[in-house]
Amino acid sequence: MNQQARTWRRSWPAVATLALAVVVAPLPAMAAEAQPAAKPAKSLVASAEKAAAVAAVNAAAAPSMAQAGTTDLGSSSFFKTKAGAIALVLVAAGLGYTIYSTSNDRIKSPGKN
Amino acid sequence: MKRIATLLALLLALGAVPASAQTQTGTIEGRVVDEQGGVLPGVSVTLTGRQGSQSAVTDAQGVFRFLALNPGRYEVKAELSGFVPISRAADVGIGRTVNIPLSLRVGVQETIEVTADASAIDVTSAATENSLSQDLLVNMPINIGVFNSATSLLNYAPGINSSSGYGGDASYGNALLIDGVDTRDPEGGSAWVFFGYNIIEEMQVGGLGAPAEYGGFTGAVVNTITKSGGNKYSGLFEYRHTNDGLASSNISDENLRLNPALGNANVLTSLNDANVQLGGPFIKDKLFWWFSAQRYGFEADPVGPRLKQTEVSPRYNGKLTWQMTPNDTLVTSFQYDNYNVTGRLGLIGASEAEDEDTINQDSPEAIWNVQYRKVFGPTAFLEAKFTGYWGYYYLDPVDSTPYTFDLDTGASSGGAGYLYYADRGRNQLNVAFSKFVDAAGKHSFKFGMEIERSKTESRFEYMDGVYFLSYSGVPAYAYGYSYQIHGKNQRESFYAQDAWEIGSRLTANLGVRLDNIKGVSPNDGDATVYTPNLAIGPRIGLAWDVTGDGKTVARGFWGRYYEGASYNPWQRATSGYSDFLGYEVINGRLNEILRIPAFVYGIADDMDHLGLDEWNVSLERQLTKDARLAVTWVQRDYNNFINSTIPGGRWTTVNVNNPLTNSPLTLYRWANRSSTETDYFISNIDGQQYLDPSGRVLATADAIRDYKALMIVLTKSYSNRWQGQFSYVWSEAEGTVSNSGTASVTGSYFEYPSNQVNGFGPMPADRTHEIKLMGGVRIPKVEVSLNAYYRGVSGLPYAADIAVSGSTLNRPGTSTIFIEPRGSRRMPFFHQVDLRAEKVFEFDVHRLGLFADVQNLFNKDTMTNVQTRYPSRSISGNSVAFGSPTAIQGARQITLGARWSF
């Protein structure tokens, strides 16, 4: 087995786990927020038809798109939902990781000592 | 009205109205009529964006206007009793005026009539620009290099390659603005602030036909607006990863045979990029927040013996928007980041450097922006902002052993050889006042002033003060010098401009910009060293709504632009440099044999700042509601190049053999070096003469660069599940002053006439043909989004050269001399296809994407750099022939990512 293949084998589980975690973790939470009456397949198609790419990433940018979902993104009660809670956890994790990196990965020049 | 105009002119003249440049907002205006075309006064018009709603009532001419709008998508709704309400969507771009004509029909209807989006074409502006919207940024397989710098995104715009914008100096010539903050290095003009592309709301890449409020560039303007919070909470969580297991190799046996030092493919061995963003309201309709935290880190195995190059960059961005009243807005934003880099090259080149021969880099930086906007009704508004930038950039060698070059073997040893410490800072105050006036047509005046104070400190020294030359491993000579230099740039700029609508279809864009630039040297008692003449930049443009329906515009423009304030042009006219010392090495001890006393370059009192004249014509047509086509012809004539010469120098001719033709090549030898050795002088060098000892003219400095281009851009915004942008650019950038860096304002090219032999030709960043194609489609049912970017460009020009010793020309150092006209040859045509495939899940307001980016899909191995020494050069002990590759494009690499947004 060559070096490249070994590296791939080494990293693939991590990548797959991460991808799975990202997929699996938010989906049930999001699904739980959806209206029970909505049929997932139909809803998928319907929202996809409406969604411009930009609006999909930042739905709040487009007034018309803001009406598309049932979750109220205009209220802080959003953070009491599962999706909102996950968002807060991810923010805390991401911010914490960045703060940790700011001190831990710092290359400090002797010229600043 | 006359009184207001007079007052504004007076304020401008007195400098009492500091005014802004590089606007960050746009305008929506329109006229409401009935079905017969009669104007409708008193119509209630409501504008709704993500930060709430505002209302206006049409005036006696049926006109409404919303000023100082953040870029983004808006909905305009018009209502009048007895008429059916109507609504229309519009995308507001940076500095754009969106015209929305609305026609109300009589009737009573509960539902609102929704009409097509407003035209994306501004028929009142003579400027040609391209914007990279979130649609493209979010979906395209953006490859912005190892620094992941969004400033590199300008290379995705038509007409810009290798960071050279429309013939301008690569990096140095571009204005780089983030939320209105000038982020360029005040010494050399390059990008010093790095950030991820997904914090961008909109990036406007322009500079062609730019009005007077835009200044301080001779390349392109990159005006970047970051995201803001709104009434709805929004979030983005993204993670990207790659490693060497996801990379291919594209080093062919043939390329390895030509240059064994190519070694291995240039790939990322590891990339971990995590980004979280959240924004929303503190107080609905009043106070909004948004922030981003990103931890970007990669490891690469670069070409050559180096095994590792790394960067870890934690980055923070934030923005607070306070809508104090319907007419008062305060915006504050900041960025802090620190890019920590290992594996940078020092004196030992890529072909030889081992990991311990490299340099570590410590470089934190911060930018800040406080902006206040005041709207005075529908016809006037004021923008004032205070912005700043702070950062340092320290390079330390891993191994502090002095560098040694062996004259017998051509091999290098020791460490990277030097340290370099750079500190930078800038504060800027900009204020602008805009006024719409109905008198002899419609006028859109804008007056402004900018005050800039920036500083630069740089320290350089060789390790132990010297570098060595050896014979077969035995040190024979040592040389060294150092510097610690300071500079302060001072700039005050004033501008006035008007978009004057003459009749209903013709708009004249008139303006003038004045830049008063000074350079102050703290090392010389704060003496004002650089005093170029006042830079006067007139701008004259015409925009003609050809069809009268706002869908076709013909433009013509002529204008003069000047470069921003930087230290490079006058750096060598400041003190802080040490003597240049030479030693003989005897039994390991240094015995001084040469001392060239430190000297300060003279500098002309009467000189002009680097600038250019530009004229362009363009035709832009809205083809469908989503598609537009623009055809532009542009010509730029660069002038006022600044460089150094030796006015007292006298030259004699000397012939060397041209190995390409085996015929004599006439060069110039410094005849009176001993008496003029410190007689360097900085000025506008075009036309400077090189004399022989009798005073006869031997040669004349011909400092020129011209750029011309035909650009065809077809844009289709996202609808019906697909979007795309196709562009073709034919261009020609030729002259004698390189556009690959800072040669327009510094360097030794014009000091010695031999340098200019065969010096005219295509510029280093010249690409005759350029095709850029961005396209994306969302496949129904499977909800997979496929997006591709193709870039095909002519290979870069090059020419054969030889090294001529200092003793032959009686000058310091070795000269590289072209032995055929500059740019006689070109590297092969460059093709690359990048692909992004994304599986999209949408639930309620949430969007989840799992994506894979493939850079260099077909694993092409086109040469991107070439060995130019004729007939060959020794690289890592191998003889590499002229024309062989010294770098090739990056190998195919897959990056995996996941993102969730709402």
HADDOCK unambig.tbl for C-alpha pairs under 7 A between the chains (distance, minus, plus):
assign (segid A and resid 4 and name CA) (segid B and resid 244 and name CA) 6.49 0.50 0.50
assign (segid A and resid 4 and name CA) (segid B and resid 245 and name CA) 4.98 0.50 0.50
assign (segid A and resid 5 and name CA) (segid B and resid 245 and name CA) 6.09 0.50 0.50
assign (segid A and resid 7 and name CA) (segid B and resid 244 and name CA) 6.79 0.50 0.50
assign (segid A and resid 7 and name CA) (segid B and resid 245 and name CA) 5.06 0.50 0.50
assign (segid A and resid 8 and name CA) (segid B and resid 245 and name CA) 3.97 0.50 0.50
assign (segid A and resid 8 and name CA) (segid B and resid 246 and name CA) 6.61 0.50 0.50
assign (segid A and resid 19 and name CA) (segid B and resid 898 and name CA) 6.72 0.50 0.50
assign (segid A and resid 30 and name CA) (segid B and resid 843 and name CA) 6.54 0.50 0.50
assign (segid A and resid 31 and name CA) (segid B and resid 843 and name CA) 6.69 0.50 0.50
assign (segid A and resid 34 and name CA) (segid B and resid 844 and name CA) 5.90 0.50 0.50
assign (segid A and resid 44 and name CA) (segid B and resid 842 and name CA) 6.11 0.50 0.50
assign (segid A and resid 52 and name CA) (segid B and resid 718 and name CA) 6.20 0.50 0.50
assign (segid A and resid 52 and name CA) (segid B and resid 719 and name CA) 6.78 0.50 0.50
assign (segid A and resid 53 and name CA) (segid B and resid 135 and name CA) 5.40 0.50 0.50
assign (segid A and resid 54 and name CA) (segid B and resid 134 and name CA) 5.57 0.50 0.50
assign (segid A and resid 54 and name CA) (segid B and resid 135 and name CA) 4.79 0.50 0.50
assign (segid A and resid 56 and name CA) (segid B and resid 847 and name CA) 6.31 0.50 0.50
assign (segid A and resid 57 and name CA) (segid B and resid 901 and name CA) 5.42 0.50 0.50
assign (segid A and resid 57 and name CA) (segid B and resid 902 and name CA) 6.32 0.50 0.50
assign (segid A and resid 58 and name CA) (segid B and resid 234 and name CA) 6.25 0.50 0.50
assign (segid A and resid 58 and name CA) (segid B and resid 902 and name CA) 6.12 0.50 0.50
assign (segid A and resid 59 and name CA) (segid B and resid 902 and name CA) 6.23 0.50 0.50
assign (segid A and resid 60 and name CA) (segid B and resid 50 and name CA) 5.89 0.50 0.50
assign (segid A and resid 60 and name CA) (segid B and resid 232 and name CA) 5.51 0.50 0.50
assign (segid A and resid 60 and name CA) (segid B and resid 234 and name CA) 6.55 0.50 0.50
assign (segid A and resid 61 and name CA) (segid B and resid 50 and name CA) 5.27 0.50 0.50
assign (segid A and resid 61 and name CA) (segid B and resid 72 and name CA) 6.62 0.50 0.50
assign (segid A and resid 61 and name CA) (segid B and resid 73 and name CA) 6.23 0.50 0.50
assign (segid A and resid 62 and name CA) (segid B and resid 49 and name CA) 6.94 0.50 0.50
assign (segid A and resid 62 and name CA) (segid B and resid 50 and name CA) 6.70 0.50 0.50
assign (segid A and resid 62 and name CA) (segid B and resid 73 and name CA) 5.47 0.50 0.50
assign (segid A and resid 62 and name CA) (segid B and resid 74 and name CA) 6.68 0.50 0.50
assign (segid A and resid 63 and name CA) (segid B and resid 48 and name CA) 6.81 0.50 0.50
assign (segid A and resid 63 and name CA) (segid B and resid 49 and name CA) 6.11 0.50 0.50
assign (segid A and resid 63 and name CA) (segid B and resid 50 and name CA) 6.47 0.50 0.50
assign (segid A and resid 63 and name CA) (segid B and resid 74 and name CA) 6.84 0.50 0.50
assign (segid A and resid 63 and name CA) (segid B and resid 75 and name CA) 6.75 0.50 0.50
assign (segid A and resid 68 and name CA) (segid B and resid 845 and name CA) 6.91 0.50 0.50
assign (segid A and resid 69 and name CA) (segid B and resid 844 and name CA) 4.56 0.50 0.50
assign (segid A and resid 69 and name CA) (segid B and resid 845 and name CA) 4.59 0.50 0.50
assign (segid A and resid 70 and name CA) (segid B and resid 844 and name CA) 6.05 0.50 0.50
assign (segid A and resid 71 and name CA) (segid B and resid 844 and name CA) 6.79 0.50 0.50
assign (segid A and resid 71 and name CA) (segid B and resid 845 and name CA) 6.51 0.50 0.50
assign (segid A and resid 73 and name CA) (segid B and resid 232 and name CA) 4.85 0.50 0.50
assign (segid A and resid 73 and name CA) (segid B and resid 233 and name CA) 5.06 0.50 0.50
assign (segid A and resid 74 and name CA) (segid B and resid 231 and name CA) 5.74 0.50 0.50
assign (segid A and resid 74 and name CA) (segid B and resid 232 and name CA) 4.26 0.50 0.50
assign (segid A and resid 74 and name CA) (segid B and resid 233 and name CA) 6.09 0.50 0.50
assign (segid A and resid 91 and name CA) (segid B and resid 276 and name CA) 5.79 0.50 0.50
assign (segid A and resid 94 and name CA) (segid B and resid 275 and name CA) 6.74 0.50 0.50
assign (segid A and resid 94 and name CA) (segid B and resid 276 and name CA) 5.84 0.50 0.50
assign (segid A and resid 94 and name CA) (segid B and resid 293 and name CA) 6.79 0.50 0.50
assign (segid A and resid 95 and name CA) (segid B and resid 293 and name CA) 5.75 0.50 0.50
assign (segid A and resid 98 and name CA) (segid B and resid 293 and name CA) 6.53 0.50 0.50
assign (segid A and resid 98 and name CA) (segid B and resid 294 and name CA) 6.33 0.50 0.50
assign (segid A and resid 98 and name CA) (segid B and resid 295 and name CA) 5.23 0.50 0.50
assign (segid A and resid 98 and name CA) (segid B and resid 314 and name CA) 5.52 0.50 0.50
assign (segid A and resid 101 and name CA) (segid B and resid 314 and name CA) 6.36 0.50 0.50
assign (segid A and resid 102 and name CA) (segid B and resid 314 and name CA) 5.66 0.50 0.50
assign (segid A and resid 105 and name CA) (segid B and resid 312 and name CA) 6.70 0.50 0.50
assign (segid A and resid 106 and name CA) (segid B and resid 340 and name CA) 6.21 0.50 0.50
assign (segid A and resid 107 and name CA) (segid B and resid 340 and name CA) 5.58 0.50 0.50
assign (segid A and resid 107 and name CA) (segid B and resid 361 and name CA) 6.94 0.50 0.50
assign (segid A and resid 107 and name CA) (segid B and resid 362 and name CA) 5.45 0.50 0.50
assign (segid A and resid 108 and name CA) (segid B and resid 362 and name CA) 5.88 0.50 0.50
assign (segid A and resid 109 and name CA) (segid B and resid 362 and name CA) 5.81 0.50 0.50
assign (segid A and resid 109 and name CA) (segid B and resid 394 and name CA) 6.31 0.50 0.50
assign (segid A and resid 109 and name CA) (segid B and resid 396 and name CA) 6.74 0.50 0.50
